[in-house]
């Protein structure tokens, strides 16, 4: 037993040094350009961690020594890494002893923490912690979805503290918005729409928060469990929706991965034993010109509609025939609703609401004549999706040079590391027991950049 304990400590130390070196090397690479770091980690709430897979009722929460030991280890890792921002999911807010443990240890290390439980007393929730030496907290907001998954999100508005900012100029905006969330697990295809709606609500809230306070555009760092559709694809509808809004996956950016490299890394082994990539830290810089949010939402839902039609082997002409009204040569609103109902996108508690469906129809029926002919169907519902990497430039700014725009702070991605390291190669190590998720840490370097104007 002594030999095993020593070996375990040595292994932990070795891996810690590897991960810390990768992060530290990025921070010290250019001392004139200080960095901030962000860690996202789903720490697997003890109320969900099964100790015996044959006995589904046997959970870690029943054994105080087990959950307390594991969470002390998690905190050891987090405090060893000392990220500027820590975003945790499946934080056991329902246990005051555990909450006090995190607040005490993180507080002693110079962090300010905010926790938020899921609605309907589900027991777990979110935790955000920021280092006081790096950020001054301006505001903190909570977003309750009140949906079938009782999911929530946190919004933290901060200003860069002077020790890390080389943009110490009154004319340079130095504020950042951080978002932490945990999307609904896609138990089946009908819940993919719920997940897409959750992201849409968050982006709506962020947009209204900035507009109501008349804030200039600022970087948004958006962390948590996001992706993997019910079929395991991380390049699904949520991914495309975020990309259409100008967000980039920090880990993929750091490793210069494209969509073709989606299989190269994983971050989660779910309760079914499947491994997939679901944990992301997204970055939206203020120089990005974005599509109108409602247009992106409509395009994402139409993309989901097209996917379901293709999945049932309905190509263009047959898909049009499926959507159009009986004995008619065009698609009507009622036939559109009926098609959505048959595809399980409408007509149940998780589906599109009447208001959402009406909005979608108005986006498709541009001329407002109440019908879609075959040409309009191709252009509005079946048109090729826009390139995800495109920057959507607002025409009113096309002649404005960078020097004429307001300046603000943005970020470049310097490095990104997943732990345990095996997941970066697409493998899940059997001896990893901290969680059923990997920990992701990203290094960001502040840069001066022009900002675009908010779209609405």
N, C-alpha and C positions, 0 to 999 in steps of 0.2 A: 504493500500500500504506500509506503514512503517513497519507493522508487517511482511508482505511478504518479504520485503527487508532484515529485520533482520534475518528471518528464513533462507533465501537463503545464507546469509553470514555465519551463524552458520553452515549450512550444508556443505558449501564449506570448512570452517575451519576444520570441523570434518573429512571430507574425506581426506583433505590435510594432516592432522596429521597422519591418518592411513597409507596413502601411504608413507609419509616421514619417519614414524617410521620404516616401513618395510625396506626401503632403508638404512636409517641411522643405524639401528641395525646391518645390514650386514657390513657396513663400520667400525663401532666401535667394532665389535665382536673380532677383533684381531688387536690391534693397531700396532703390529709389522709387519703386512702384509697389508699395505694401499691398497685401492681399487680405481678403476676408474668406472664411470657409463656412460652408453650410453642410450639415449632416442631416439626413433623413433616415429614420429607422422605425420600422414596425416591430415593436418589442414583444408581441404575442401576449395578450392579457392572460394571467393565470386562470381566469374563468373559462378560457377557451383551450388552453393547453391540455391535451389528453395525456394522461400518464399510462393508460392501458387502452390500446386501440380496440381490444375486444370488449372492454367494459366502457361504453361511451359516457357513463356517468362519473367516471373517475377523473377528476381534474386537479391540476396543480394547486388551485385555490384552496383545496381541502388540506394541503400540507404546508403550513407556514414556513418551515425550514427550507423547503424546496423553492418556493417562490421568492422568499427573502434572499436566499443565496444567489439565485439567478439574477435578480435585479441589482444586487450589489455588484455582481460581475459586469452587468451592463453599464452601470454607473462608472465602474473602474475604467472601462474602455472609453466611455464618453469623456471622462475627465482627463484621461491620458491624451486623447486627441485634441480636446479643448477647442472645438469649433466655435466660431463667432456666433453662429445660430444653430440651434438644435431643434429639429422638428420630429416629434415622436407620435406614432399612431398606436392604437390599441393600448393606451395608457389606462391602467386600472384606477379610474377616478373613484370607483365605489368603495375602495379600501383606504381609509384615512391614514393608516400606518404607512402604506406604500407612498401615498401622496406626500406625507410629511418627510419621508426618507429622501425623495427626489428634491423637494423644496429645500431641505437642509443641506444636502451635499452640493447641489448646484448653487444654492445661495452662498455657501461658504467659499465657492470657487469664483464668485463674482458675477453670477447670472441672475437675471430677472426672469421669472417664470410665469406663464399663464396656462391654465388648464381648462378644458371644456369637455363636459360629458355629453354623450349622445342623448337624444330626447327619449322620453318614456323609460328613464332609469335603466338603460341597457347595461350599465356597469362599467363600460370602457369609454374612451374618448381620445382627446388629443392633448399634447403638451408642446408649448413653444418656449424656448429659453434663449435669451440673448445676453451676450457679455456686455456689461456696462462700459467697459473700456473701449468697445468698438462702436456702440450705438447709443443714441439718446432716443428713448421711446416718446413718440409724439401722440400716438393714439392706438387703441386696441379695440377691435370689433369682433363680434361673434355672429356667425350665420347658421341658422337652424333650417334645414331643409323641410323638416316635418313630413317626410315621405315614408315609403314602405320600409326603408332601411334605417330610419332614424339617424341619418348621417348629419354631420355638422362640419363647419369649416371655421378657421381662424384667420383674421386679417390683422397684421401688425404693421403700423406705419412708423418708420424710424428715420433718424438723420445720422449720417456718418459722423463719428466723433473725430476730433482733430488728429489724434495720433496715427490714424490710418489713411487720412485723406491728403493727397498731394494736390487736390483741386481746391485749396483753401483760398477761395476767391468769392467775394460777396455776389458776383455775377453768375456763379456756377451753382446750379441746383445740386444738392447733396442728399436728397431724400430717396428712400426705397420703400416699396411695399413687399412684405413677405406674406405668403399664403400657405397654410398647412391644412391638408384634408386627407380623407380616406374614403374613396368611392365604394359604392356597394359592390359586393362580390357578385359576378355574373353567373348565377346558378343556372340560368337558361337564357336563350336568345331574347326573350321578352324583356329582360332586365337591362339589355344594352341601351335601350332608349332612356331608362331611368338614369343610368350613369352619364349619358350624354347630356341629359337635362340638368344633372347636378353641376357639371362643369359650366354649362350655359348660365345657370343661376349665379355661380361664383363670379364669372366674368361680368355679368350684368351688375352685380353688387360692386365690384371693383370699379367699374366704369362710372356708376352713379356716385360712388364715394369720391372719386377724383373730380367729377363735374360739379357736385354740390359744394365742394370746398374750393372750387376754382384752382385746383392744383395744376401746375405745369406737368407735362409728361415726365415720368420717372421710371427707372427699372423696376420690373416685377419679378420676383423669384418665388416660384410656385412649387412646393414640395409635397411629397406624400405618395400614397398608393393610388395609381391612376388606371393603368392600362391592363391589357390582356382581355380581349373579348371572350365570350363564353367558349369559343372554340380554341382559345389559347394564343391568338394572334395579338401581338402588341402593336402592330401597325393597323389598328382598327379605326372605328369611327371617331372615338375620343381623340386618338393621336392626330388624325387628319384635321379634326376641328381645331385643336390647339395650334397646329402648324399653320392653318389658314389665318389665325390671328397673330402670327408672327413669332410665336414661341419656338424655341429650339431646345432639344434634349441636351442638357449639359454633358452627360456622360458620353453620348454619341459624338458630340462636338469635340470633346477632348481627345477622343480616340479616332476621330475622322471616319466614323462609321456612317454608312448610308443605309437605306432601307434594305438593301441586299444583305446587310450584315446583321439582320435582326436576330439571327440564331446564335450569335457569337457570345452573348452573355445572358445570364438569368439572375433573378434576385429573390425568388420565392419558391418554396415547395409547399403546395397547398394540401388541404386535408384529404384530397384524392390521391396524393403522391405524385402529382404532375409538377414539373418545374417550368417556370416561365419568368418573363421579365415584366414586373409590374411597378417597381419603385423608381420614381423619377424626380429629378430636380430640373424644372423648366425655367428658362430665362427669356424674358421679353425686354429688349433694350428700347429706350425711348426714341431712337432714331428710326424705328420700324413704322412704316405706313401700313395700317391694317385695313382689312375689309370691314364694312359695317357689320357689327356683331349679329344683328338679326339676319343679315344675308348669309353669314357663315353658318348660323344655326339651321336655316332653311336648306342650305346646300348640304349640310351634314345629314339631315333627315332624308332629303331626296337621295343622297348616296346610300343610306340604309335601305330605302325603298328599292332602289336599283339592285342592290346586293341581294335582297330577298327574292326579287323577280328572277334574277340570273340563277340563283340557287335552285329555283324550281324549273330551271331550263326554259325560261321565257326570254327569248331574244327580243330585239326591238319591235318587230311587227306583232308578235304574239303578246308581248307585254302591253302594247297599245290596245290590242283587242281585249285583254284582260281588264284594262282600266276603263275602257269606254262604256258608255251606256248601251243597254240592249236596244237593238234596232236603230242605233244612231251611229254616225260616222265621226263622233267626237267624244271627248271626255267631259262629263258634267260634274258639278260639285258632288251630287249625290252618288254618282258612280265612283268618283274618287274616294269618297268616304267608305263606300262598300268594299272597295279594293283594299283600303287600309285595314278595314275590319278583318277581312279574310287573311291578311298577312300578319295579323295579331299586333298591329301598330295602333289600333284605335278600337274603342268599345269596351275597354276593361280598365280597372283601377290603375294599372301601370302604363296604360297607353296614352296617346295624345289626347289632350283635352279638346273640347269643342272650340275653344278660343284659339288654341295652337293650330288646329286643323284649318280653321278659317284663315288664319294668318298665312299658313302654307299655301293655301289655295290662291290667296291674293298675290303671293310672290310668284306663283306660276302663271296665273291669268293676268298678264301684264296689261293687256288692252281692255280688261274689264268687261268683256262681252259674255262672260258666264260659261264659256266652253273652251276646250283646248283641242285644236285639230292635230293631225299627225306631225306637222312641221313644228308647231308650238310644243308638242310633247317632246320631240327630240331636243329642241333648244332649251327648254326649261326644266325638264325632268330627267332627260337621258344624256344631256351634254357631258362631254368629258370633264372630269374633275380638274380643277386648276392645279398646276404644279404646286406641291406643298411648300417648296422652298422659296417661292416667289415672294418678293416684297410688293405689297399692294400700294402703289403710290397714289396719293390723293392729288387730283389734277390741279387744285388751287395752289399747290406748293411746288409744282414742277419747275417753275422758273426761279425759285428762291435758292440762292447759294447757301452752302453750309455756313459760311461766315456771317450771313445775315440772320440766321435762325438763332433762337435762344440756346445757350449752352447749358448742359446738365451732365451729371455723372452717369456713366453706363458701366458695363462690365464685359471683360473678355474672359473666356474660360481657359484657365491655365492648366488645370489637371482635374482628374476625377478618379476615385478609387473605390472599388467595392470590396467588402470584407464579409465572408472569408474569400481569399484570393482565387479559389477554384471556380467560383461563379463567373469570374471574368472570362473563363474558358468554356462556359456553358455547362459546367458540372456542379453537382451538389454534394459536398463532403458529408459522409455519414457520421463523422465524429463532431459535427458542429451542433451545439445545443443551446446557444444563446437565444435563438428565436427560429421561426420558420421563414424569416426574411433575412436578407443580407442588409448590411449597413452601407449606405452610399454617402461619401463625402466629396464635395466639389470645391475647388479653389477658384475664386474669382478675383480678377485684378481690376480695380477701378480705372476707368479711362474717361477722358473728356470727349463729349460728342454733342452734335446738334440734336435737337429733339423735334419730333414731328408734332402735329397738332392732334388732339383727340378726335376720333371719329365717333359718330353717334347714329 
